[in-house]
Amino acid sequence: MSEHIFIIRVWHEHRDLGHTQSVLRSVIQHVPSKKKSLLSEFNSILEFAMPYLQDTVDPIQFRNKQIDINSSHRQLLNASQGNR
């Protein structure tokens, strides 16, 4: 069994000088290969990770897990906007 390590970074970028508008940005990195990808949405995590995991995880079982990552993304975004 091989092990894959991924780092996911999430941060806010302000769109204006008054810091009233911000956008949530994220990037994923596969540590052993050092390959990175900007994430347009959190479901892109699976798209990036699957080529590395397909030899170690049953892809059908992995995809059938109903993980609503976008829901978690919205909760994170809403919580961070409330903490200005």
Summary of the structure (lengths in Angstrom):
residues: 84
radius of gyration: 15.4
end to end distance: 44.2
largest distance: 50.2
contacts: 174
relative contact order: 0.18
helix: 36%
strand: 26%
